[in-house]
Amino acid sequence: MMSRAIRKAAVLGSGTMGSGIAALLASVGVEVALLDIPGKESVPSDPPEVRSAAALAGLERARALKAPAPLTDAELGRIRPGNFDDHSGWLADVDWVIEVVVERLDIKRALLERVVAAANPVAILSTNTSGLPIASISAGFGPQVGQHFLGTHFFNPPRVLKLLELIPGAETDPAITAFLTAYATNVLGKGVVLCNDTPNFIGNRFLTLVGAQAAAYALDHGLTVEEVDALTGPLIGRPRTGTFRLYDLIGIDVMSDIGRNLYPAIPNDPARDLIQHPAAAALFARLVQEGRLGNKSGRGFYEVRKNAAGEKEFWTLDPASFDYLPPANSAFESVRKHGAVEDTGTRLRLLLSEKDRAARFLWHHHAFYLSYASQRVPEITGSLDAIDNAQKWGFNHALGPFEIWDALGVAETIPAFEAAGYPVAAWVKTMVASGRSTFYDADGEVYKV
Ligand SMILES: NC(=O)c1ccc[n+]([C@@H]2O[C@H](COP(=O)([O-])OP(=O)(O)OC[C@H]3O[C@@H](n4cnc5c(N)ncnc54)[C@H](O)[C@@H]3O)[C@@H](O)[C@H]2O)c1
């Protein structure tokens, strides 16, 4: 058996993710070739600042990264910027080639062809796609490539977020998946979640559908942007960005693209209609059309304004008037009663037992979320903790859906969820019928579906 190590890597594409992944690898001592497209209309004899301008800009992006700490000069010195045309020879002795170019199948496949011609045939080859099928990227390249190829989906920013989704293809050598799992865990400090090659894998599948439920419910029931974010943040064990501020952070255009690509890819998922909820779809389309894309364009669901005292205020979009509303700091009785309960699971159980507008929203939000999680097993993964870990490591949730469900009571909630139109997968009922009442037992061992 060959023993593997990652001494040298090549990162192809030096944009947001490529520069972050290069920085991560350099920070653990790996020599990184950072390649990108050659300067437009440049020729090989042009100076590097013209010919390899894109990768040099990527290196500057890596230099500008602040969290968790700026790279040292020694670490930056391990990143060698170049371009695909002049420096493909650098691929010959790298242990891992990571492709991180734009999310387009034709471009990723064309680049893979060049990689295969230039790289060591035993090198690990991976793609950092957000949602293109791994199988369609490597299709037709033959078994030698298939065995060495897989998806490595880092989350942004790659040095900060713990989640790494690994997506082996049908042909991927299990030894490579095992090696990368151990390497990413022990050397890169990642939390690895193995995913099936299904649309948007795990993290972004939930991001899209659970967010879509919140937006659809809010528009149908007249909850404001500010209310939804107040209710879907730290109150329920999630980051302060809640739902709509997270969209502003990711980019409303990016979220729209993800939804547009996901919808036709999941014809058998009954929840997909949430993505095309008419009012929500119209709202997103108008925001994109008007260039209100979120943080990168200065406004989206939020607009930061200054009050009379010169202090920053977060104003929120009114979907009806398309104007921004000043902070209302609305108070809910359920939140006043239970918001300070320390344990997240207990707090959720108490909140969901109340009857005010906030509690009804949170009840429906969780009923959808938990029933949806049950329905996605074993389609997207056979492991319940893979789904919980993706939510915790990729999105900083305190608890994953199956941990939340344990806290709410599995057997107790099934009839109410189903009566309200949130079907629970048969395997959950089988588990309960077998006498087991929680997904995780007292030793933290997870139920095997
Ligand atoms: N940004 C995120 O939050 C995020 C998170 C996870 C995964 N991803 C995925 O990572 C990949 C890169 O995303 P990003 O955000 O870094 O994008 P980006 O736009 O910042 O960078 C894209 C890179 O692709 C290169 N490129 C453009 N056209 C090309 C072509 N014709 N041939 C070869 N290279 C070309 C660009 O020069 C640039 O280096 C995408 O597949 C994306 O879906 C992004």
The ligand as a Tripos MOL2 file, in Angstrom:
@<TRIPOS>MOLECULE
LIG
   44    48     1     0     0
SMALL
NO_CHARGES

@<TRIPOS>ATOM
      1 N1        -18.2210   31.6360   -2.3150 N.am      1 LIG1
      2 C1        -18.6940   30.6780   -1.5350 C.2       1 LIG1
      3 O1        -19.2290   30.9410   -0.4570 O.2       1 LIG1
      4 C2        -18.5450   29.2310   -1.9460 C.ar      1 LIG1
      5 C3        -18.6560   28.2720   -0.9500 C.ar      1 LIG1
      6 C4        -18.4760   26.9370   -1.2860 C.ar      1 LIG1
      7 C5        -18.2340   26.5800   -2.5980 C.ar      1 LIG1
      8 N2        -18.1350   27.5440   -3.5750 N.ar      1 LIG1
      9 C6        -17.8200   27.0920   -4.9280 C.3       1 LIG1
     10 O2        -16.4330   27.2980   -5.1520 O.3       1 LIG1
     11 C7        -16.1810   27.6090   -6.5290 C.3       1 LIG1
     12 C8        -15.5060   28.9450   -6.6330 C.3       1 LIG1
     13 O3        -16.3100   29.9400   -6.0440 O.3       1 LIG1
     14 P1        -15.7470   31.3710   -5.5970 P.3       1 LIG1
     15 O4        -16.7460   31.9520   -4.7050 O.co2     1 LIG1
     16 O5        -14.3370   31.2670   -5.1590 O.co2     1 LIG1
     17 O6        -15.8190   32.1370   -6.9960 O.3       1 LIG1
     18 P2        -14.9900   33.4050   -7.4920 P.3       1 LIG1
     19 O7        -15.8400   34.0630   -8.5090 O.co2     1 LIG1
     20 O8        -14.4860   34.1900   -6.3510 O.co2     1 LIG1
     21 O9        -13.7190   32.7540   -8.2260 O.3       1 LIG1
     22 C9        -13.8900   32.0200   -9.4250 C.3       1 LIG1
     23 C10       -12.5580   31.6620  -10.0440 C.3       1 LIG1
     24 O10       -12.7980   31.0410  -11.3050 O.3       1 LIG1
     25 C11       -11.9030   31.5840  -12.2770 C.3       1 LIG1
     26 N3        -12.4910   31.4960  -13.6040 N.ar      1 LIG1
     27 C12       -13.4500   32.2800  -14.1490 C.ar      1 LIG1
     28 N4        -13.6940   31.9020  -15.4180 N.ar      1 LIG1
     29 C13       -12.8990   30.8380  -15.6890 C.ar      1 LIG1
     30 C14       -12.6870   30.0250  -16.8230 C.ar      1 LIG1
     31 N5        -13.3890   30.2010  -17.9380 N.pl3     1 LIG1
     32 N6        -11.7770   29.0360  -16.7330 N.ar      1 LIG1
     33 C15       -11.0910   28.8220  -15.5920 C.ar      1 LIG1
     34 N7        -11.2310   29.5830  -14.4930 N.ar      1 LIG1
     35 C16       -12.1310   30.5800  -14.5310 C.ar      1 LIG1
     36 C17       -11.7290   33.0160  -11.8330 C.3       1 LIG1
     37 O11       -10.5710   33.5830  -12.3980 O.3       1 LIG1
     38 C18       -11.6450   32.8530  -10.3060 C.3       1 LIG1
     39 O12       -10.3520   32.4730   -9.9030 O.3       1 LIG1
     40 C19       -17.5420   27.5360   -7.2100 C.3       1 LIG1
     41 O13       -17.7390   26.2480   -7.7370 O.3       1 LIG1
     42 C20       -18.5070   27.8100   -6.0730 C.3       1 LIG1
     43 O14       -19.7810   27.2780   -6.3300 O.3       1 LIG1
     44 C21       -18.2760   28.8580   -3.2580 C.ar      1 LIG1
@<TRIPOS>BOND
     1     1     2 1
     2     2     3 2
     3     2     4 1
     4     4     5 ar
     5     4    44 ar
     6     5     6 ar
     7     6     7 ar
     8     7     8 ar
     9     8     9 1
    10     8    44 ar
    11     9    10 1
    12     9    42 1
    13    10    11 1
    14    11    12 1
    15    11    40 1
    16    12    13 1
    17    13    14 1
    18    14    15 2
    19    14    16 1
    20    14    17 1
    21    17    18 1
    22    18    19 2
    23    18    20 1
    24    18    21 1
    25    21    22 1
    26    22    23 1
    27    23    24 1
    28    23    38 1
    29    24    25 1
    30    25    26 1
    31    25    36 1
    32    26    27 ar
    33    26    35 ar
    34    27    28 ar
    35    28    29 ar
    36    29    30 ar
    37    29    35 ar
    38    30    31 1
    39    30    32 ar
    40    32    33 ar
    41    33    34 ar
    42    34    35 ar
    43    36    37 1
    44    36    38 1
    45    38    39 1
    46    40    41 1
    47    40    42 1
    48    42    43 1
@<TRIPOS>SUBSTRUCTURE
     1 LIG1         1 GROUP 0 **** ****
